[in-house]
């Protein structure tokens, strides 16, 4: 199985998709080769400065703890634990998180062993080798291993409260489908989707896969940010949270961390969308659902 990089510099770095292509071998995707980390770091662009957020070993230790904690479980179980802690450890702005080269370096230079452990499929029935999808190393934010976790925590958190993100990341269908949709950038919408899972309205993957396209399609004619207005975002709590990274302890392992002390989404707005989404879901075609609502 792919191992921890033998060379880990002090700070995170950036690497482009073109540069990364040289290091994404068939053997790596099949999980039996390592990334040549010394060669990789020769072409990576080191991030300058002394910013504590960019220290590599804090995030490497966190990822290693995730692999240890969930070694006897299905790797998918690690998502809900790692997402909020990755977000709290890195303390990025959205602009910083939009830098694909950072996530590519995380996957190849920091934790290729995690990418393989988390995303290598089960062996094929015909005996051929299974492979990790290439976009788990270099891909869009809803596919790339670490970008998808960071953005899930960012879009589903409610101010400092990561619990909605934990719920969302605990359902692979919600994580895989909702992150593709622009509507989850509206906090009451994202939180209402989670609330339907919490209250038991939506339980199975089939139901999630019926709900999200129905909600997205309705957004074409009904502006959720108008009928369920969010509070205006204040950047000061985020700036304070980022500035506190220098003195922050490692992200807690047993209890959920806390995000920036931003104002939470209006509860009335979330409830309004929950009621509306329940109506949409009642009419949505759920594969296998009978006329009495059972599957």
PASEBA-1860 file (N, C-alpha, C; in nm, 3 decimals):
! residues 295
1> XXXXXXXX> 0.085/-0.120/0.000/0.000/0.000/0.000/0.088/0.125/0.000 ~ 0.043/0.228/-0.067/0.116/0.354/-0.073/0.147/0.404/0.068 ~ 0.270/0.453/0.086/0.317/0.493/0.219/0.320/0.643/0.237 ~ 0.337/0.682/0.362/0.360/0.821/0.398/0.482/0.873/0.324 ~ 0.479/0.998/0.274/0.598/1.051/0.205/0.721/1.046/0.295 ~ 0.834/1.007/0.238/0.956/0.999/0.318/1.013/1.137/0.348 ~ 0.981/1.234/0.263/1.030/1.371/0.285/0.911/1.465/0.303 ~ 0.903/1.524/0.420/0.797/1.620/0.449/0.861/1.751/0.493
9> XXXXXXXX> 0.851/1.856/0.410/0.908/1.985/0.448/0.829/2.048/0.562 ~ 0.874/2.162/0.609/0.809/2.229/0.721/0.677/2.293/0.682 ~ 0.664/2.335/0.556/0.548/2.414/0.518/0.477/2.352/0.398 ~ 0.350/2.385/0.385/0.273/2.342/0.270/0.325/2.412/0.144 ~ 0.284/2.361/0.030/0.333/2.414/-0.097/0.222/2.404/-0.202 ~ 0.255/2.447/-0.322/0.161/2.443/-0.434/0.223/2.362/-0.547 ~ 0.139/2.288/-0.618/0.188/2.217/-0.737/0.075/2.215/-0.840 ~ 0.109/2.245/-0.963/0.008/2.253/-1.068/-0.033/2.115/-1.117
17> XXXXXXXX> -0.146/2.110/-1.186/-0.192/1.983/-1.244/-0.090/1.929/-1.343 ~ -0.030/2.019/-1.421/0.068/1.975/-1.521/0.189/1.914/-1.452 ~ 0.238/1.979/-1.347/0.352/1.924/-1.273/0.315/1.794/-1.203 ~ 0.193/1.789/-1.151/0.149/1.671/-1.077/0.139/1.547/-1.165 ~ 0.110/1.568/-1.293/0.088/1.454/-1.383/0.207/1.359/-1.385 ~ 0.326/1.413/-1.368/0.449/1.331/-1.369/0.451/1.232/-1.254 ~ 0.381/1.264/-1.145/0.389/1.183/-1.023/0.268/1.093/-1.002 ~ 0.167/1.107/-1.087/0.047/1.023/-1.071/0.061/0.903/-1.164
25> XXXXXXXX> 0.130/0.805/-1.117/0.156/0.685/-1.196/0.044/0.583/-1.180 ~ 0.044/0.486/-1.269/-0.051/0.376/-1.255/-0.031/0.304/-1.123 ~ 0.096/0.287/-1.085/0.125/0.219/-0.958/0.071/0.294/-0.839 ~ 0.078/0.427/-0.842/0.020/0.506/-0.733/-0.131/0.488/-0.729 ~ -0.196/0.497/-0.844/-0.341/0.483/-0.849/-0.386/0.344/-0.805 ~ -0.302/0.245/-0.826/-0.335/0.109/-0.783/-0.291/0.083/-0.639 ~ -0.221/0.179/-0.580/-0.187/0.169/-0.438/-0.064/0.089/-0.404 ~ 0.024/0.063/-0.502/0.144/-0.015/-0.469/0.272/0.060/-0.501
33> XXXXXXXX> 0.264/0.191/-0.526/0.382/0.273/-0.544/0.370/0.397/-0.456 ~ 0.486/0.450/-0.418/0.491/0.573/-0.340/0.518/0.692/-0.431 ~ 0.486/0.811/-0.382/0.522/0.933/-0.453/0.668/0.964/-0.423 ~ 0.751/0.990/-0.524/0.890/1.031/-0.499/0.892/1.172/-0.440 ~ 0.885/1.179/-0.309/0.857/1.306/-0.243/0.969/1.409/-0.256 ~ 1.093/1.364/-0.262/1.203/1.460/-0.278/1.194/1.527/-0.415 ~ 1.170/1.447/-0.518/1.155/1.502/-0.653/1.033/1.593/-0.662 ~ 0.925/1.553/-0.597/0.803/1.634/-0.598/0.829/1.771/-0.537
41> XXXXXXXX> 0.896/1.775/-0.425/0.918/1.902/-0.357/1.020/1.991/-0.428 ~ 1.097/1.934/-0.519/1.187/2.017/-0.598/1.110/2.102/-0.699 ~ 0.995/2.054/-0.744/0.918/2.130/-0.843/0.801/2.205/-0.779 ~ 0.766/2.171/-0.655/0.656/2.240/-0.587/0.699/2.381/-0.549 ~ 0.600/2.470/-0.542/0.626/2.610/-0.504/0.599/2.626/-0.355 ~ 0.704/2.644/-0.277/0.689/2.656/-0.133/0.613/2.784/-0.098 ~ 0.527/2.775/0.002/0.453/2.893/0.047/0.539/2.970/0.145 ~ 0.558/3.099/0.122/0.651/3.177/0.205/0.589/3.219/0.337
49> XXXXXXXX> 0.672/3.281/0.422/0.623/3.338/0.546/0.627/3.243/0.662 ~ 0.575/3.291/0.776/0.575/3.214/0.900/0.435/3.182/0.949 ~ 0.336/3.201/0.863/0.196/3.179/0.899/0.178/3.037/0.954 ~ 0.126/3.028/1.077/0.109/2.897/1.141/0.014/2.806/1.064 ~ -0.078/2.865/0.989/-0.174/2.785/0.914/-0.106/2.698/0.809 ~ 0.011/2.738/0.765/0.078/2.671/0.654/0.181/2.569/0.700 ~ 0.183/2.539/0.830/0.275/2.436/0.879/0.224/2.298/0.840 ~ 0.308/2.226/0.772/0.265/2.098/0.714/0.236/1.993/0.819
57> XXXXXXXX> 0.316/1.986/0.924/0.305/1.872/1.015/0.176/1.873/1.097 ~ 0.117/1.990/1.120/-0.011/1.993/1.193/-0.120/1.919/1.115 ~ -0.124/1.946/0.985/-0.228/1.881/0.905/-0.192/1.736/0.876 ~ -0.062/1.706/0.862/-0.021/1.567/0.841/-0.055/1.482/0.963 ~ -0.031/1.534/1.082/-0.065/1.460/1.204/-0.215/1.434/1.213 ~ -0.294/1.533/1.173/-0.440/1.516/1.177/-0.484/1.405/1.083 ~ -0.432/1.406/0.963/-0.470/1.304/0.864/-0.425/1.166/0.909 ~ -0.305/1.157/0.967/-0.258/1.029/1.017/-0.348/0.977/1.129
65> XXXXXXXX> -0.395/1.068/1.216/-0.486/1.027/1.323/-0.617/0.975/1.266 ~ -0.665/1.034/1.157/-0.789/0.986/1.094/-0.772/0.843/1.045 ~ -0.659/0.814/0.982/-0.636/0.678/0.932/-0.627/0.578/1.046 ~ -0.566/0.619/1.156/-0.555/0.529/1.272/-0.691/0.508/1.336 ~ -0.766/0.615/1.352/-0.895/0.609/1.420/-0.995/0.521/1.346 ~ -0.989/0.523/1.214/-1.090/0.453/1.133/-1.032/0.332/1.059 ~ -0.920/0.281/1.107/-0.854/0.171/1.036/-0.938/0.044/1.035 ~ -1.026/0.026/1.135/-1.108/-0.095/1.141/-1.250/-0.071/1.091
73> XXXXXXXX> -1.273/0.044/1.030/-1.405/0.078/0.977/-1.395/0.104/0.827 ~ -1.508/0.123/0.765/-1.507/0.162/0.625/-1.443/0.300/0.614 ~ -1.354/0.321/0.520/-1.288/0.451/0.510/-1.382/0.569/0.493 ~ -1.501/0.546/0.438/-1.596/0.656/0.423/-1.633/0.717/0.557 ~ -1.622/0.640/0.665/-1.658/0.691/0.797/-1.566/0.804/0.841 ~ -1.449/0.814/0.780/-1.354/0.918/0.820/-1.397/1.057/0.774 ~ -1.481/1.067/0.673/-1.516/1.198/0.616/-1.576/1.291/0.720 ~ -1.675/1.242/0.794/-1.746/1.328/0.888/-1.656/1.371/1.003
81> XXXXXXXX> -1.558/1.291/1.037/-1.464/1.327/1.144/-1.358/1.425/1.093 ~ -1.305/1.398/0.974/-1.192/1.477/0.925/-1.234/1.614/0.871 ~ -1.349/1.624/0.807/-1.386/1.748/0.739/-1.381/1.870/0.831 ~ -1.451/1.871/0.944/-1.446/1.991/1.028/-1.307/2.018/1.087 ~ -1.233/1.913/1.117/-1.100/1.930/1.176/-0.999/1.980/1.073 ~ -1.013/1.936/0.949/-0.928/1.989/0.842/-0.956/2.137/0.822 ~ -1.084/2.172/0.821/-1.124/2.312/0.804/-1.071/2.398/0.918 ~ -1.084/2.349/1.040/-1.040/2.427/1.157/-0.888/2.435/1.165
89> XXXXXXXX> -0.818/2.333/1.119/-0.673/2.334/1.123/-0.614/2.431/1.020 ~ -0.668/2.430/0.899/-0.612/2.512/0.792/-0.654/2.660/0.802 ~ -0.776/2.685/0.846/-0.826/2.822/0.863/-0.803/2.908/0.738 ~ -0.854/2.861/0.626/-0.838/2.930/0.499/-0.955/3.024/0.472 ~ -0.931/3.125/0.394/-1.041/3.202/0.336/-1.092/3.125/0.215 ~ -1.208/3.163/0.165/-1.258/3.095/0.046/-1.169/3.121/-0.075 ~ -1.112/3.237/-0.082/-1.022/3.266/-0.193/-0.900/3.175/-0.187 ~ -0.846/3.156/-0.069/-0.731/3.067/-0.055/-0.769/2.923/-0.088
97> XXXXXXXX> -0.888/2.883/-0.046/-0.932/2.745/-0.069/-0.964/2.719/-0.216 ~ -0.983/2.824/-0.294/-1.010/2.808/-0.437/-0.882/2.777/-0.515 ~ -0.768/2.778/-0.449/-0.640/2.749/-0.513/-0.620/2.599/-0.528 ~ -0.648/2.547/-0.647/-0.640/2.403/-0.671/-0.501/2.347/-0.641 ~ -0.398/2.428/-0.666/-0.262/2.378/-0.650/-0.232/2.340/-0.506 ~ -0.299/2.404/-0.409/-0.279/2.367/-0.269/-0.332/2.227/-0.242 ~ -0.452/2.198/-0.291/-0.514/2.068/-0.267/-0.438/1.957/-0.340 ~ -0.386/1.989/-0.459/-0.306/1.890/-0.531/-0.180/1.855/-0.452
105> XXXXXXXX> -0.117/1.957/-0.393/0.001/1.930/-0.311/-0.037/1.850/-0.186 ~ -0.150/1.881/-0.126/-0.194/1.804/-0.009/-0.206/1.656/-0.044 ~ -0.261/1.629/-0.162/-0.285/1.489/-0.200/-0.156/1.417/-0.236 ~ -0.062/1.485/-0.298/0.061/1.419/-0.343/0.178/1.438/-0.247 ~ 0.190/1.558/-0.189/0.305/1.589/-0.108/0.287/1.566/0.041 ~ 0.161/1.565/0.087/0.134/1.552/0.230/0.078/1.414/0.264 ~ -0.021/1.368/0.189/-0.090/1.246/0.232/-0.141/1.161/0.115 ~ -0.053/1.120/0.023/-0.100/1.028/-0.082/-0.146/0.895/-0.024
113> XXXXXXXX> -0.090/0.857/0.089/-0.133/0.732/0.153/-0.278/0.741/0.197 ~ -0.322/0.860/0.243/-0.461/0.876/0.281/-0.552/0.868/0.159 ~ -0.512/0.933/0.050/-0.594/0.931/-0.071/-0.618/0.788/-0.116 ~ -0.513/0.707/-0.116/-0.526/0.568/-0.159/-0.609/0.490/-0.058 ~ -0.582/0.508/0.070/-0.658/0.438/0.175/-0.806/0.472/0.167 ~ -0.837/0.598/0.146/-0.977/0.642/0.147/-1.052/0.605/0.019 ~ -0.985/0.609/-0.095/-1.059/0.602/-0.222/-1.028/0.481/-0.310 ~ -0.937/0.393/-0.269/-0.911/0.276/-0.350/-1.032/0.182/-0.344
121> XXXXXXXX> -1.092/0.149/-0.459/-1.210/0.061/-0.457/-1.175/-0.081/-0.412 ~ -1.279/-0.156/-0.383/-1.260/-0.296/-0.351/-1.204/-0.370/-0.473 ~ -1.129/-0.479/-0.451/-1.074/-0.555/-0.565/-1.185/-0.597/-0.662 ~ -1.152/-0.599/-0.790/-1.250/-0.635/-0.892/-1.272/-0.786/-0.896 ~ -1.391/-0.824/-0.934/-1.426/-0.967/-0.937/-1.342/-1.043/-1.038 ~ -1.299/-0.978/-1.145/-1.222/-1.048/-1.248/-1.074/-1.057/-1.214 ~ -1.036/-1.007/-1.096/-0.897/-1.016/-1.053/-0.809/-0.903/-1.098 ~ -0.858/-0.814/-1.184/-0.779/-0.700/-1.227/-0.766/-0.598/-1.114
129> XXXXXXXX> -0.661/-0.518/-1.120/-0.635/-0.423/-1.012/-0.734/-0.307/-1.014 ~ -0.785/-0.275/-0.896/-0.869/-0.156/-0.883/-0.778/-0.034/-0.876 ~ -0.831/0.082/-0.916/-0.752/0.204/-0.915/-0.830/0.318/-0.850 ~ -0.757/0.404/-0.783/-0.815/0.530/-0.734/-0.841/0.618/-0.855 ~ -0.955/0.684/-0.858/-0.983/0.778/-0.966/-0.880/0.892/-0.963 ~ -0.832/0.931/-1.077/-0.728/1.033/-1.085/-0.775/1.165/-1.023 ~ -0.905/1.194/-1.035/-0.954/1.322/-0.984/-0.957/1.328/-0.831 ~ -0.924/1.219/-0.764/-0.907/1.227/-0.619/-0.774/1.295/-0.583
137> XXXXXXXX> -0.682/1.297/-0.678/-0.556/1.370/-0.660/-0.565/1.508/-0.723 ~ -0.609/1.515/-0.846/-0.623/1.643/-0.917/-0.763/1.647/-0.977 ~ -0.852/1.723/-0.916/-0.988/1.726/-0.965/-1.063/1.846/-0.912 ~ -1.188/1.861/-0.950/-1.269/1.972/-0.902/-1.297/1.961/-0.753 ~ -1.346/2.069/-0.694/-1.359/2.075/-0.548/-1.455/1.969/-0.493 ~ -1.550/1.923/-0.576/-1.644/1.822/-0.525/-1.592/1.680/-0.543 ~ -1.472/1.665/-0.599/-1.413/1.533/-0.620/-1.280/1.515/-0.547 ~ -1.194/1.616/-0.551/-1.059/1.604/-0.496/-1.066/1.572/-0.347
145> XXXXXXXX> -0.984/1.481/-0.302/-0.996/1.423/-0.168/-1.009/1.526/-0.057 ~ -0.920/1.623/-0.053/-0.919/1.717/0.059/-1.002/1.841/0.032 ~ -1.009/1.884/-0.094/-1.092/2.000/-0.127/-1.238/1.972/-0.093 ~ -1.286/1.852/-0.123/-1.427/1.821/-0.100/-1.461/1.826/0.050 ~ -1.368/1.783/0.133/-1.392/1.786/0.277/-1.391/1.931/0.330 ~ -1.294/2.009/0.283/-1.286/2.148/0.329/-1.413/2.224/0.288 ~ -1.453/2.211/0.163/-1.570/2.286/0.115/-1.699/2.236/0.179 ~ -1.708/2.109/0.208/-1.826/2.058/0.279/-1.836/2.122/0.416
153> XXXXXXXX> -1.724/2.128/0.488/-1.724/2.191/0.620/-1.758/2.339/0.610 ~ -1.706/2.406/0.509/-1.731/2.549/0.491/-1.876/2.578/0.457 ~ -1.934/2.502/0.366/-2.068/2.532/0.316/-2.178/2.485/0.410 ~ -2.152/2.381/0.488/-2.257/2.327/0.575/-2.245/2.370/0.721 ~ -2.136/2.435/0.759/-2.126/2.480/0.898/-2.225/2.594/0.921 ~ -2.267/2.610/1.045/-2.357/2.719/1.082/-2.282/2.811/1.178 ~ -2.210/2.908/1.124/-2.123/2.990/1.207/-2.013/2.903/1.265 ~ -1.997/2.903/1.397/-1.892/2.821/1.459/-1.929/2.674/1.473
161> XXXXXXXX> -2.054/2.640/1.443/-2.107/2.505/1.468/-2.087/2.417/1.345 ~ -2.004/2.314/1.361/-1.978/2.221/1.251/-2.075/2.104/1.247 ~ -2.167/2.095/1.342/-2.253/1.977/1.347/-2.329/1.952/1.217 ~ -2.386/2.056/1.153/-2.453/2.028/1.025/-2.358/1.971/0.920 ~ -2.233/2.016/0.920/-2.136/1.962/0.825/-2.105/1.817/0.856 ~ -2.100/1.783/0.983/-2.075/1.644/1.024/-2.187/1.554/0.974 ~ -2.310/1.602/0.987/-2.426/1.525/0.939/-2.418/1.508/0.787 ~ -2.390/1.617/0.716/-2.384/1.610/0.570/-2.274/1.515/0.524
169> XXXXXXXX> -2.158/1.520/0.588/-2.046/1.436/0.547/-2.065/1.291/0.588 ~ -2.160/1.265/0.676/-2.191/1.129/0.716/-2.276/1.055/0.615 ~ -2.322/1.125/0.512/-2.402/1.063/0.407/-2.332/1.087/0.274 ~ -2.275/0.984/0.215/-2.197/1.001/0.093/-2.280/1.057/-0.021 ~ -2.407/1.024/-0.027/-2.490/1.076/-0.135/-2.511/1.225/-0.121 ~ -2.528/1.273/0.002/-2.541/1.417/0.023/-2.410/1.487/-0.009 ~ -2.301/1.430/0.038/-2.170/1.490/0.015/-2.139/1.495/-0.135 ~ -2.169/1.388/-0.206/-2.134/1.381/-0.348/-2.225/1.464/-0.436
177> XXXXXXXX> -2.352/1.477/-0.399/-2.446/1.548/-0.486/-2.456/1.696/-0.453 ~ -2.465/1.732/-0.326/-2.489/1.871/-0.289/-2.371/1.961/-0.323 ~ -2.248/1.909/-0.310/-2.131/1.993/-0.336/-2.122/2.037/-0.481 ~ -2.192/1.969/-0.570/-2.191/2.008/-0.711/-2.283/2.126/-0.739 ~ -2.372/2.159/-0.643/-2.479/2.255/-0.668/-2.445/2.392/-0.613 ~ -2.469/2.495/-0.693/-2.445/2.632/-0.648/-2.538/2.673/-0.534 ~ -2.653/2.608/-0.523/-2.751/2.650/-0.423/-2.701/2.632/-0.280 ~ -2.604/2.542/-0.257/-2.558/2.522/-0.120/-2.467/2.634/-0.073
185> XXXXXXXX> -2.436/2.728/-0.161/-2.363/2.847/-0.117/-2.454/2.938/-0.034 ~ -2.586/2.914/-0.041/-2.683/2.986/0.040/-2.704/2.906/0.169 ~ -2.660/2.963/0.282/-2.657/2.886/0.407/-2.792/2.828/0.447 ~ -2.902/2.905/0.446/-3.029/2.843/0.485/-3.067/2.724/0.399 ~ -3.031/2.728/0.271/-3.058/2.613/0.184/-2.976/2.492/0.227 ~ -2.847/2.511/0.247/-2.761/2.401/0.290/-2.808/2.343/0.422 ~ -2.843/2.430/0.516/-2.884/2.384/0.649/-3.021/2.316/0.644 ~ -3.109/2.361/0.554/-3.240/2.297/0.542/-3.225/2.156/0.487
193> XXXXXXXX> -3.133/2.136/0.393/-3.109/2.001/0.342/-3.064/1.908/0.455 ~ -2.975/1.957/0.539/-2.928/1.877/0.653/-3.042/1.852/0.751 ~ -3.124/1.953/0.775/-3.234/1.940/0.871/-3.330/1.828/0.829 ~ -3.351/1.810/0.698/-3.437/1.702/0.652/-3.377/1.565/0.683 ~ -3.246/1.558/0.688/-3.182/1.433/0.729/-3.194/1.415/0.879 ~ -3.176/1.522/0.954/-3.181/1.513/1.100/-3.321/1.478/1.150 ~ -3.425/1.530/1.083/-3.561/1.502/1.132/-3.620/1.373/1.074 ~ -3.542/1.302/0.993/-3.586/1.173/0.942/-3.670/1.177/0.817
201> XXXXXXXX> -3.692/1.296/0.761/-3.769/1.305/0.637/-3.694/1.235/0.524 ~ -3.564/1.256/0.520/-3.478/1.195/0.419/-3.381/1.103/0.491 ~ -3.379/0.975/0.455/-3.298/0.879/0.529/-3.198/0.805/0.441 ~ -3.241/0.764/0.324/-3.157/0.677/0.242/-3.086/0.755/0.132 ~ -2.987/0.689/0.072/-2.918/0.750/-0.040/-3.011/0.778/-0.156 ~ -3.105/0.688/-0.182/-3.201/0.711/-0.290/-3.283/0.836/-0.265 ~ -3.320/0.856/-0.140/-3.400/0.974/-0.107/-3.319/1.102/-0.121 ~ -3.193/1.098/-0.079/-3.107/1.215/-0.098/-3.091/1.245/-0.246
209> XXXXXXXX> -3.074/1.142/-0.327/-3.055/1.161/-0.470/-3.182/1.204/-0.542 ~ -3.296/1.191/-0.476/-3.421/1.247/-0.530/-3.440/1.390/-0.483 ~ -3.401/1.417/-0.359/-3.422/1.550/-0.300/-3.337/1.656/-0.367 ~ -3.207/1.633/-0.380/-3.118/1.740/-0.424/-3.149/1.791/-0.565 ~ -3.177/1.706/-0.664/-3.213/1.761/-0.794/-3.347/1.834/-0.793 ~ -3.439/1.788/-0.708/-3.568/1.857/-0.699/-3.551/1.997/-0.642 ~ -3.471/2.010/-0.539/-3.444/2.140/-0.479/-3.369/2.229/-0.575 ~ -3.275/2.172/-0.648/-3.196/2.250/-0.743/-3.283/2.297/-0.859
217> XXXXXXXX> -3.371/2.211/-0.909/-3.457/2.249/-1.021/-3.553/2.360/-0.980 ~ -3.606/2.352/-0.859/-3.700/2.453/-0.812/-3.634/2.589/-0.797 ~ -3.503/2.590/-0.774/-3.429/2.716/-0.757/-3.427/2.798/-0.884 ~ -3.458/2.735/-0.999/-3.461/2.809/-1.125/-3.577/2.907/-1.130 ~ -3.682/2.878/-1.055/-3.800/2.967/-1.057/-3.828/3.032/-0.922 ~ -3.768/2.979/-0.816/-3.792/3.033/-0.682/-3.657/3.068/-0.619 ~ -3.635/3.195/-0.592/-3.506/3.239/-0.540/-3.502/3.219/-0.390 ~ -3.427/3.118/-0.346/-3.423/3.085/-0.205/-3.363/3.197/-0.121
225> XXXXXXXX> -3.269/3.272/-0.178/-3.207/3.379/-0.100/-3.298/3.499/-0.083 ~ -3.414/3.497/-0.152/-3.514/3.603/-0.135/-3.620/3.561/-0.035 ~ -3.669/3.438/-0.046/-3.774/3.393/0.045/-3.718/3.351/0.181 ~ -3.588/3.326/0.186/-3.525/3.285/0.313/-3.391/3.358/0.323 ~ -3.396/3.484/0.359/-3.276/3.567/0.357/-3.179/3.529/0.469 ~ -3.053/3.526/0.434/-2.947/3.504/0.531/-2.904/3.639/0.587 ~ -2.832/3.637/0.699/-2.776/3.760/0.753/-2.659/3.802/0.665 ~ -2.628/3.930/0.664/-2.512/3.978/0.589/-2.386/3.928/0.658
233> XXXXXXXX> -2.295/3.872/0.580/-2.174/3.814/0.638/-2.077/3.924/0.683 ~ -2.027/3.909/0.804/-1.930/4.002/0.862/-1.794/3.933/0.859 ~ -1.697/3.993/0.792/-1.568/3.929/0.777/-1.479/3.934/0.899 ~ -1.516/4.016/1.000/-1.428/4.034/1.115/-1.407/3.905/1.195 ~ -1.512/3.827/1.225/-1.489/3.702/1.300/-1.396/3.605/1.228 ~ -1.407/3.598/1.097/-1.319/3.509/1.021/-1.174/3.558/1.030 ~ -1.154/3.688/1.017/-1.018/3.743/1.027/-0.959/3.718/1.165 ~ -1.041/3.733/1.269/-0.993/3.708/1.405/-0.957/3.561/1.424
241> XXXXXXXX> -1.039/3.474/1.369/-1.016/3.328/1.380/-0.888/3.289/1.310 ~ -0.865/3.345/1.193/-0.742/3.317/1.119/-0.621/3.369/1.196 ~ -0.633/3.491/1.251/-0.522/3.550/1.326/-0.487/3.468/1.450 ~ -0.586/3.397/1.505/-0.564/3.318/1.626/-0.495/3.185/1.598 ~ -0.468/3.156/1.472/-0.406/3.027/1.438/-0.270/3.010/1.503 ~ -0.198/3.121/1.522/-0.063/3.113/1.580/-0.064/3.053/1.720 ~ -0.170/3.079/1.795/-0.177/3.032/1.933/-0.275/2.917/1.953 ~ -0.335/2.869/1.844/-0.437/2.765/1.855/-0.376/2.630/1.887
249> XXXXXXXX> -0.444/2.553/1.970/-0.405/2.415/1.998/-0.442/2.327/1.879 ~ -0.383/2.209/1.867/-0.427/2.118/1.761/-0.577/2.092/1.771 ~ -0.638/2.072/1.658/-0.783/2.050/1.654/-0.820/1.933/1.746 ~ -0.924/1.948/1.828/-0.960/1.841/1.922/-0.997/1.713/1.850 ~ -0.953/1.603/1.902/-0.976/1.474/1.838/-1.107/1.408/1.881 ~ -1.151/1.432/2.005/-1.269/1.362/2.055/-1.396/1.445/2.050 ~ -1.384/1.576/2.051/-1.500/1.664/2.043/-1.490/1.748/1.917 ~ -1.603/1.787/1.859/-1.597/1.869/1.738/-1.527/2.002/1.766
257> XXXXXXXX> -1.452/2.053/1.670/-1.388/2.183/1.687/-1.491/2.295/1.672 ~ -1.447/2.417/1.690/-1.533/2.533/1.669/-1.476/2.618/1.557 ~ -1.563/2.663/1.471/-1.522/2.748/1.361/-1.524/2.894/1.401 ~ -1.512/2.984/1.304/-1.514/3.128/1.334/-1.646/3.169/1.397 ~ -1.640/3.264/1.488/-1.757/3.304/1.566/-1.848/3.395/1.485 ~ -1.893/3.346/1.373/-1.983/3.422/1.285/-2.128/3.404/1.331 ~ -2.211/3.500/1.293/-2.354/3.490/1.326/-2.415/3.371/1.253 ~ -2.499/3.298/1.323/-2.563/3.182/1.262/-2.671/3.225/1.164
265> XXXXXXXX> -2.709/3.133/1.076/-2.817/3.160/0.981/-2.948/3.177/1.057 ~ -3.036/3.265/1.012/-3.165/3.285/1.081/-3.246/3.156/1.086 ~ -3.289/3.118/1.204/-3.363/2.994/1.220/-3.492/2.996/1.140 ~ -3.558/3.113/1.136/-3.684/3.123/1.061/-3.664/3.096/0.913 ~ -3.551/3.139/0.859/-3.522/3.116/0.717/-3.500/2.967/0.692 ~ -3.429/2.901/0.783/-3.406/2.758/0.767/-3.537/2.681/0.775 ~ -3.621/2.716/0.871/-3.749/2.645/0.886/-3.839/2.665/0.764 ~ -3.837/2.784/0.708/-3.920/2.811/0.590/-3.878/2.720/0.474
273> XXXXXXXX> -3.749/2.703/0.457/-3.702/2.618/0.349/-3.723/2.471/0.379 ~ -3.714/2.433/0.505/-3.743/2.294/0.542/-3.886/2.258/0.500 ~ -3.979/2.345/0.531/-4.119/2.320/0.495/-4.136/2.312/0.344 ~ -4.070/2.401/0.272/-4.080/2.401/0.126/-4.016/2.276/0.067 ~ -3.900/2.238/0.119/-3.830/2.121/0.065/-3.906/1.993/0.097 ~ -3.974/1.989/0.209/-4.057/1.871/0.240/-4.165/1.853/0.135 ~ -4.223/1.963/0.088/-4.324/1.956/-0.018/-4.262/1.908/-0.149 ~ -4.145/1.961/-0.181/-4.078/1.917/-0.303/-4.044/1.768/-0.296
281> XXXXXXXX> -3.996/1.724/-0.180/-3.956/1.586/-0.166/-4.076/1.492/-0.176 ~ -4.193/1.534/-0.127/-4.312/1.450/-0.133/-4.350/1.418/-0.277 ~ -4.315/1.508/-0.368/-4.350/1.488/-0.509/-4.233/1.434/-0.591 ~ -4.115/1.426/-0.531/-3.996/1.384/-0.606/-4.000/1.234/-0.632 ~ -3.957/1.192/-0.749/-3.953/1.048/-0.778/-3.835/0.981/-0.708 ~ -3.866/0.894/-0.614/-3.762/0.819/-0.541/-3.764/0.676/-0.595 ~ -3.652/0.635/-0.649/-3.644/0.500/-0.706/-3.677/0.396/-0.600 ~ -3.778/0.312/-0.629/-3.818/0.209/-0.536/-3.925/0.247/-0.437
289> XXXXXXX> -3.965/0.377/-0.436/-4.066/0.419/-0.341/-4.205/0.385/-0.394 ~ -4.288/0.324/-0.311/-4.423/0.288/-0.350/-4.518/0.403/-0.321 ~ -4.643/0.387/-0.358/-4.743/0.492/-0.342/-4.769/0.525/-0.197 ~ -4.741/0.433/-0.105/-4.762/0.461/0.037/-4.640/0.523/0.102 ~ -4.535/0.551/0.023/-4.417/0.618/0.074/-4.306/0.525/0.118 ~ -4.331/0.393/0.120/-4.227/0.300/0.162/-4.138/0.266/0.042 ~ -4.023/0.203/0.075/-3.932/0.161/-0.032/-3.927/0.009/-0.038
END
